[in-house]
Amino acid sequence: MTRSLGLLMVLPVISASALLIGCGDAGNPPVDDPPDEFWGTEAASVTEHPYQAHFESASQKFNVPAPLLVALGYSETRLYHVPGEASEIEGLPATYGVMGLRGDAIVNGAMLAGVSEADVEADPAANIMAAAALLDEHAKTLQVDRDDLGAWAPAVAEYFANPNLEAAAHFIHEEVYRVLREGIAAPEDSGIGEILGAIPDVTPKFPSPQAYGGGEPPSAYYSLAKWRPAPSSNYTSGRSGYKVELLVVHTCAGGYAGCWGWLNTPYPKNPYKTSAHYVVNESGSEISALVDEVNTAHHVGKSWQSKPTNPRSVGIEHGGFSYTSSNKWTEGQLAASAKLACDVVKRQNIIRDRNHIIGHYQPDPVNRANDPGPAFPWTDYMNRINNCVGGGGGGGGGGGGGSGTTITIDSNSGANNAAVARLVTPSANWKASTNVTGYYNTGYWVAPTAAVSDGVHFEFYLAAPASKQVYAWWTSASDRSTTTPFVVFNAAGTKLGTVNKNQQSGGGSWQSIGTFNFTAGWNRVTVSRWTGAGFQVVADAVQIR
């Protein structure tokens, strides 16, 4: 058994063995005596990620931290080798490869790496090498301290190359460096160990994103989306006398922050004045609202059924790339999108059929043939919307839903539906508290961090195997651990992953732990005490969507 640790932060260039599979250290459970709450039962055979050697080689050649390359690639494409996909945003070149390179980045990266542009587009190894070469060049220009992982943030911003500074800050803090802090768990059935071990203490040296908003949110929008208003150049006021009767599903053909960043960039930098009403991120944990639904977003250039599309429609973009058999969207993204669509359909009274809930490819089959993708699960998507509307759903949070019922497991056992949710009574080391406001329901459990197997177990029952999103609720304070472990198990006791969360922030709301493939029976999420000493960990509530 192995566990990836934060060793990646220490050196600018590291070995592949440290990249994907770590070893024990003081302050973490020894490998030969792992606590059950951390390890569960893991597969005996663990292989390496197919791009592991490519990341190591590029790191060594250009003296760029391998963890940064992995986190950057994951933030751009989820480590999917994009075969060349035209951007949803008019005027942007097509995206290629694991590292999401396009246009001048391909030209310059190829030159700096000493490879051909064709190879950068087609070969994952050359694509990763070109990305490392670009980061190396930015690091030289910016005089980056290569031994300080946080100091690379300005070079990441240059690589991101988005004119929207707020989007750049979001990309750095909430995507690349969040991935570095939390690590990347491999899919359950992949046979791969953790793709990237967590580096909990890394902090980017870059201005933080500003508070969301730009005035009061509109009345006609999904209430739990983040209001990031597009500039007036990018939409048309009103609906030109038309009634909203269409919902159009898009893929950005690019990452979430880059997508809403470009759509919020004013003319003339955004020469085609493109926009959308909403953008859903790749995990489904966040949705941006850009244009009030009373106004016309510029998201479809063609007519549908002999009438203009834009003034009759609400447009939903999705971070990521075309839905194909080799690039399926996450359950979380599909669930969040369907919940959003349900809310729009109910408020706008849109007919629920495939002439009114459409993909961008339908009005524009020539230029947008793969939008949202040839394998997009339309039947499932429509069923989710119909079930939500029929069951009174919609109007929910950005990451909720799914095809089944939401299950909440509260720290107050009396509040749980015993048929599907239960809390294992914590040890006496855990104290019931209401000391810090923002708790869920009636209070929470709190305990000091310690190298002991003494977690709080939140258990939930599934009648059949399912991919589900896991969310947690806590109260935040300065004495909270910044690396509170949430350990996820299926009903067989197999550990699906460990996610460390900073409980000094994010309190009083549902925070995403991740999406996991659970089995039928009683599955479990454990809040563990086994992390850095001197802090408190909170076990308040867990929600399964």
C-alpha positions in Angstrom: 0.0 0.0 0.0 1.2 3.5 -0.8 0.1 7.0 -0.1 1.0 10.1 -1.9 2.4 12.9 0.3 3.3 16.5 0.1 6.9 15.7 -0.8 6.4 17.2 -4.3 6.6 20.7 -2.9 10.1 20.4 -1.6 12.0 20.1 -4.9 11.5 21.9 -8.2 12.2 18.7 -10.1 11.2 15.3 -8.7 11.1 11.7 -9.7 8.1 10.0 -11.2 7.9 7.7 -8.2 7.3 10.7 -5.9 4.9 12.2 -8.4 2.2 9.5 -8.3 3.1 7.2 -5.3 4.6 8.5 -2.1 5.8 6.9 1.1 5.2 7.3 4.8 6.8 10.1 6.9 6.8 11.2 10.5 3.4 12.7 11.2 1.6 10.3 8.9 0.5 6.8 9.6 3.3 4.2 8.9 2.7 2.1 5.9 3.0 -1.2 7.8 0.3 -0.2 10.3 -2.3 1.9 8.5 -5.4 3.0 10.4 -8.6 1.5 8.9 -10.2 4.9 8.4 -7.4 5.9 6.0 -6.7 2.8 4.0 -9.7 0.4 3.8 -8.9 -2.4 1.4 -6.9 -1.4 -1.7 -6.1 -3.2 -4.9 -2.9 -5.2 -4.7 -1.8 -4.1 -8.1 -1.1 -0.4 -8.7 0.2 0.9 -12.0 1.5 4.3 -13.1 -0.4 6.9 -15.0 0.3 6.7 -18.8 1.7 10.2 -18.9 3.8 9.9 -15.7 7.1 9.5 -17.6 6.2 12.4 -19.9 5.7 14.8 -17.0 9.0 13.6 -15.3 11.0 14.0 -18.6 9.6 17.5 -19.2 10.2 18.5 -15.6 13.8 17.4 -15.7 14.6 19.0 -19.0 13.2 22.4 -18.2 13.6 22.6 -14.4 9.8 23.0 -13.9 8.1 21.3 -10.9 6.4 18.1 -12.0 3.5 18.6 -9.6 2.8 22.0 -11.2 2.8 20.5 -14.7 0.3 17.8 -13.6 -1.9 20.3 -11.8 -1.9 22.6 -14.8 -2.7 19.9 -17.2 -5.5 18.6 -15.0 -7.0 22.1 -14.6 -6.9 22.7 -18.4 -8.1 19.3 -19.7 -8.4 16.8 -16.8 -5.4 15.2 -18.4 -7.4 14.4 -21.5 -5.4 14.6 -24.8 -7.6 16.9 -26.8 -7.4 15.9 -30.4 -7.9 19.5 -31.7 -11.2 21.1 -30.8 -12.5 24.4 -32.0 -13.3 26.9 -29.2 -16.8 27.8 -28.5 -15.6 31.4 -28.3 -15.4 32.9 -31.8 -11.9 34.0 -32.8 -10.0 31.6 -30.4 -7.8 28.9 -32.0 -8.5 25.2 -31.5 -7.1 23.5 -28.4 -4.7 20.6 -28.5 -3.3 18.1 -26.1 -3.1 17.3 -22.4 -1.9 20.8 -21.6 -4.6 22.6 -23.5 -2.3 24.5 -25.9 -3.6 26.6 -28.8 -2.4 29.2 -31.4 0.8 31.0 -30.5 1.4 28.7 -27.5 1.7 25.8 -29.9 4.1 27.7 -32.2 6.3 29.1 -29.4 6.2 26.0 -27.3 7.3 23.8 -30.2 10.2 26.2 -31.0 11.3 26.3 -27.3 11.1 22.6 -26.9 12.7 21.7 -30.2 9.8 19.7 -31.5 7.5 20.2 -34.4 4.1 21.9 -34.1 2.5 18.8 -35.6 4.0 16.7 -32.8 2.8 19.2 -30.1 -0.7 18.8 -31.5 -0.7 15.0 -31.9 1.7 13.6 -29.3 1.1 13.8 -25.5 4.8 13.7 -24.7 5.6 16.6 -27.1 2.6 18.5 -25.8 3.7 18.3 -22.2 7.3 19.1 -23.2 6.1 22.3 -25.0 4.1 23.3 -22.0 7.1 22.9 -19.7 9.2 24.9 -22.2 6.7 27.8 -22.1 6.6 27.8 -18.3 10.4 27.8 -18.2 10.4 30.8 -20.5 7.9 32.7 -18.4 9.9 31.8 -15.3 13.1 33.2 -16.8 11.3 36.5 -17.8 9.7 36.8 -14.4 12.8 35.6 -12.5 10.8 33.0 -10.6 12.3 31.3 -7.5 12.1 27.8 -8.9 12.4 26.2 -5.5 9.2 28.0 -4.3 6.2 26.3 -5.8 4.0 29.3 -4.8 6.3 31.7 -6.7 5.4 30.0 -10.0 1.8 31.5 -9.9 2.7 34.6 -12.1 4.2 32.2 -14.7 1.0 30.2 -14.6 -1.0 33.4 -15.3 1.1 34.1 -18.3 0.5 30.5 -19.5 -3.2 31.0 -18.9 -3.1 34.0 -21.3 -6.6 35.2 -20.5 -7.3 39.0 -20.5 -9.7 38.7 -17.6 -7.6 39.2 -14.5 -10.4 37.9 -12.2 -10.6 34.7 -14.3 -6.8 34.4 -14.0 -6.9 34.7 -10.3 -9.7 32.1 -10.1 -7.7 29.7 -12.3 -4.6 30.0 -10.2 -6.2 29.9 -6.7 -9.3 27.8 -7.3 -8.1 25.4 -9.9 -4.3 24.9 -10.3 -3.3 25.5 -6.7 -6.4 23.9 -5.3 -5.4 20.8 -7.2 -1.9 21.0 -5.7 -3.3 21.4 -2.2 -5.8 18.6 -2.5 -4.1 16.2 -4.9 -5.8 14.1 -7.6 -7.3 10.7 -6.9 -7.3 8.2 -9.7 -10.6 6.7 -10.9 -11.6 3.8 -8.7 -11.3 1.1 -11.5 -8.2 2.5 -13.2 -5.6 0.4 -11.3 -3.6 3.6 -10.8 -2.5 4.9 -7.4 -3.1 8.6 -6.6 -2.3 10.7 -9.7 -0.9 13.5 -7.6 -0.3 13.6 -3.8 -1.6 16.5 -1.8 0.7 19.5 -1.0 -1.6 21.1 1.7 0.5 24.1 2.6 1.2 25.5 -0.9 0.0 29.1 -1.4 0.2 30.9 -4.7 2.0 34.2 -4.7 -0.7 36.0 -6.8 -3.6 38.3 -5.9 -6.7 36.5 -4.7 -10.0 36.6 -6.7 -12.1 39.5 -5.7 -15.6 39.2 -4.2 -18.1 37.8 -6.7 -20.5 40.2 -8.2 -20.9 43.5 -9.9 -24.0 45.1 -8.4 -27.1 43.3 -7.3 -27.8 39.9 -8.9 -30.8 39.9 -11.4 -34.1 38.5 -10.5 -34.2 36.1 -13.5 -31.3 33.7 -12.9 -30.4 30.5 -11.1 -30.3 31.7 -7.5 -27.3 29.7 -6.3 -25.0 30.5 -9.3 -22.1 32.9 -8.9 -23.1 36.2 -10.4 -20.3 37.4 -12.7 -22.0 39.9 -15.0 -20.9 40.1 -18.6 -20.1 43.6 -20.0 -22.9 45.2 -21.9 -21.1 44.8 -25.2 -21.5 41.1 -25.0 -25.3 40.9 -24.8 -28.4 42.6 -26.1 -30.9 44.2 -23.6 -34.3 42.5 -23.7 -35.6 39.8 -26.0 -36.5 41.8 -29.1 -40.2 40.9 -28.7 -39.6 37.1 -28.5 -40.5 34.8 -25.6 -38.0 32.4 -24.1 -38.8 29.0 -25.5 -35.4 27.3 -26.0 -32.6 26.0 -23.8 -29.3 25.5 -25.6 -26.6 23.2 -24.3 -22.9 24.0 -25.2 -19.4 22.8 -24.4 -16.8 25.5 -24.0 -14.1 23.4 -25.6 -11.8 24.8 -22.9 -11.6 25.0 -19.1 -14.2 26.6 -16.9 -12.3 29.8 -15.8 -11.0 30.4 -19.3 -14.5 30.1 -20.6 -16.3 32.5 -18.3 -13.2 34.8 -18.4 -13.4 35.2 -22.2 -17.2 35.5 -22.2 -16.8 38.3 -19.7 -14.1 40.1 -21.7 -15.5 43.2 -23.4 -15.3 44.3 -27.0 -12.8 44.7 -28.7 -10.7 42.1 -27.0 -13.7 39.8 -27.4 -14.3 40.9 -31.1 -17.4 38.7 -31.6 -19.0 39.9 -28.4 -19.9 36.3 -27.4 -21.5 35.4 -24.1 -23.8 32.9 -22.4 -26.2 33.0 -19.6 -24.4 30.3 -17.5 -21.2 28.3 -17.4 -21.0 25.0 -15.4 -17.6 23.9 -14.1 -16.2 20.4 -14.8 -17.1 18.9 -11.4 -20.5 20.6 -11.1 -19.4 22.3 -7.9 -19.8 25.8 -9.3 -21.9 27.6 -11.8 -21.3 31.2 -13.1 -24.2 33.3 -14.2 -23.1 35.9 -16.7 -26.3 37.4 -18.3 -29.7 38.1 -16.8 -32.2 35.8 -18.4 -34.4 38.8 -19.3 -31.6 39.7 -21.8 -30.2 38.1 -24.9 -26.8 36.4 -24.7 -24.8 36.0 -27.9 -24.2 32.2 -27.9 -25.6 30.9 -31.2 -25.0 32.4 -34.5 -27.6 30.5 -36.5 -31.4 30.3 -36.6 -33.4 27.4 -35.3 -36.6 26.3 -37.0 -36.7 29.5 -39.2 -36.5 31.9 -36.2 -33.5 33.6 -34.6 -32.1 31.4 -31.7 -30.5 33.9 -29.3 -33.5 36.1 -28.4 -35.6 32.9 -27.8 -33.1 31.0 -25.7 -31.1 30.5 -22.5 -27.6 29.3 -23.2 -25.7 26.9 -20.8 -21.9 26.5 -21.4 -20.0 23.6 -19.8 -16.3 23.7 -18.9 -14.3 21.0 -20.7 -14.5 19.5 -24.1 -16.9 17.6 -26.3 -18.7 14.7 -24.7 -17.3 11.6 -26.4 -16.8 7.9 -25.5 -13.3 8.7 -24.4 -14.1 12.1 -22.7 -17.3 11.6 -20.7 -18.3 14.5 -18.5 -18.4 13.9 -14.7 -21.6 12.8 -13.0 -21.3 16.0 -11.0 -21.3 18.2 -14.0 -24.2 16.4 -15.7 -26.2 16.5 -12.4 -25.6 20.2 -11.8 -26.4 21.1 -15.4 -29.7 19.1 -15.3 -30.7 20.8 -12.0 -29.9 24.2 -13.6 -31.8 23.3 -16.7 -34.8 22.1 -14.6 -34.8 25.5 -12.8 -34.7 27.4 -16.1 -37.4 25.2 -17.7 -39.8 25.7 -14.8 -39.3 29.4 -14.6 -39.5 30.0 -18.3 -42.1 27.4 -19.0 -40.0 25.8 -21.7 -41.5 22.7 -23.4 -39.5 19.6 -22.4 -38.6 18.0 -25.7 -35.6 17.8 -28.1 -37.0 20.6 -30.3 -36.8 23.0 -27.3 -33.9 21.6 -25.2 -31.2 21.5 -27.9 -27.5 21.2 -28.5 -25.6 23.9 -30.3 -25.1 21.4 -33.1 -28.8 21.5 -34.0 -29.0 25.1 -35.3 -25.4 25.0 -36.5 -24.5 21.4 -37.7 -21.6 22.6 -39.9 -19.6 24.7 -37.5 -20.6 23.2 -34.2 -21.1 19.5 -35.1 -19.4 18.4 -31.8 -21.2 20.8 -29.5 -21.9 19.4 -26.8 -20.5 16.2 -28.3 -21.5 13.1 -30.4 -21.9 10.9 -27.3 -23.8 13.4 -25.1 -26.4 11.4 -23.1 -29.5 13.2 -24.2 -31.9 10.6 -23.0 -30.4 10.6 -19.5 -30.2 14.4 -19.5 -33.9 14.8 -20.5 -34.9 12.2 -17.9 -33.1 14.1 -15.2 -34.9 17.3 -16.2 -38.3 15.6 -16.4 -37.8 13.9 -13.0 -36.7 17.1 -11.5 -39.6 19.1 -12.9 -42.1 16.4 -12.0 -40.8 16.0 -8.5 -40.7 19.7 -7.8 -37.0 20.0 -8.0 -34.9 22.8 -9.4 -33.9 26.1 -7.8 -31.1 24.2 -6.0 -27.4 24.7 -5.5 -24.8 24.6 -8.2 -23.6 21.1 -7.4 -26.6 19.2 -6.3 -28.9 16.6 -7.7 -28.0 13.6 -9.6 -30.4 10.9 -10.8 -31.3 9.9 -7.3 -32.4 11.4 -4.0 -30.0 13.6 -2.1 -29.0 12.1 1.2 -27.9 14.2 4.1 -26.1 12.6 7.1 -26.2 15.0 10.1 -23.9 15.0 13.1 -27.2 14.9 15.1 -28.2 11.2 14.7 -31.8 12.0 15.5 -32.1 14.2 12.4 -31.1 11.4 10.0 -33.4 9.1 8.0 -32.3 5.8 9.4 -33.2 3.9 6.2 -30.5 5.7 4.3 -28.3 7.8 6.6 -26.6 7.0 9.9 -23.8 8.4 12.1 -21.5 6.1 14.0 -21.3 7.5 17.6 -17.9 9.2 17.9 -15.5 8.4 20.7 -15.3 10.5 23.9 -12.5 12.5 22.3 -15.0 14.2 20.1 -17.0 17.0 21.8 -20.4 18.2 20.8 -20.4 22.0 20.2 -22.3 25.0 19.0 -19.5 27.4 19.8 -18.9 28.7 16.3 -21.8 29.9 14.2 -22.6 28.6 10.8 -23.2 24.9 11.8 -25.7 22.7 10.0 -28.9 22.0 11.9 -28.2 21.7 15.7 -24.4 21.7 16.1 -21.3 19.7 15.3 -18.5 17.4 16.6 -15.0 18.8 17.2 -11.7 17.2 18.2 -8.0 18.0 18.2 -5.8 16.7 15.5 -3.7 13.6 16.5 -2.0 10.6 14.9 -4.8 8.2 15.9 -7.5 6.2 14.2 -10.4 8.1 15.7 -12.7 9.4 13.0 -16.3 10.3 12.8 -18.1 8.0 10.3 -21.0 9.3 8.2 -22.7 6.3 6.5 -25.3 6.2 3.7 -27.1 3.5 2.0 -27.5 3.0 -1.8 -29.8 0.3 -3.2 -27.6 0.1 -6.4 -24.1 1.1 -7.5 -23.9 4.8 -8.4 -21.5 7.6 -9.1 -22.3 10.3 -6.5 -21.0 13.7 -5.5 -19.9 14.1 -1.8 -20.2 17.4 0.0 -19.3 18.4 3.5 -20.4 21.1 5.9 -18.3 22.6 8.7 -17.8 25.8 10.8 -14.7 27.8 10.1 -12.3 29.4 12.7 -8.6 30.2 13.0 -7.9 27.1 15.1 -9.3 24.7 12.4 -7.0 22.4 10.5 -6.1 23.4 7.0 -5.7 19.7 6.0 -8.7 18.0 7.5 -8.9 14.5 6.0 -12.2 13.3 4.5 -11.7 9.6 3.7 -14.2 8.0 1.4 -15.1 4.2 1.3 -17.5 2.1 -0.7 -19.8 -0.5 0.9 -17.1 -3.2 0.6 -14.7 -1.1 2.7 -12.5 -0.2 -0.3 -10.9 3.2 0.1 -11.9 5.4 -2.8 -9.8 8.4 -1.9 -8.7 10.9 0.8 -9.4 14.6 0.3 -7.8 17.2 2.6 -9.9 20.4 3.1 -9.0 23.7 4.7 -11.6 24.2 7.5 -10.3 27.7 8.3 -12.5 28.8 5.4 -15.6 27.8 3.5 -17.7 27.3 6.7 -21.5 27.6 6.7 -22.0 26.1 3.3 -21.7 22.9 1.4 -18.1 22.3 0.1 -17.3 19.7 -2.6 -15.2 16.7 -1.6 -15.4 15.0 -5.0 -17.3 12.5 -7.1 -16.9 8.8 -6.4 -18.2 5.5 -7.7 -20.0 3.8 -4.8 -21.3 0.3 -4.5 -24.7 -1.0 -3.2 -25.0 -1.1 0.5 -23.7 1.2 3.3 -20.9 3.4 2.1 -18.9 5.7 4.3 -17.3 9.1 4.6 -14.9 9.5 7.6 -13.7 12.8 9.0 -10.3 11.9 10.4 -8.1 13.4 13.1 -4.9 12.1 11.6 -3.2 15.2 10.2 -0.8 17.9 11.4 -0.9 18.6 15.1 -2.1 21.7 16.9 -5.5 22.2 15.3 -9.1 21.2 15.5 -11.1 19.2 13.0 -14.9 19.5 12.6 -17.4 16.8 11.7 -20.8 18.5 11.1 -22.7 17.1 8.1 -22.1 15.2 4.8 -24.4 15.3 1.8 -24.6 12.8 -1.1 -26.0 14.0 -4.4 
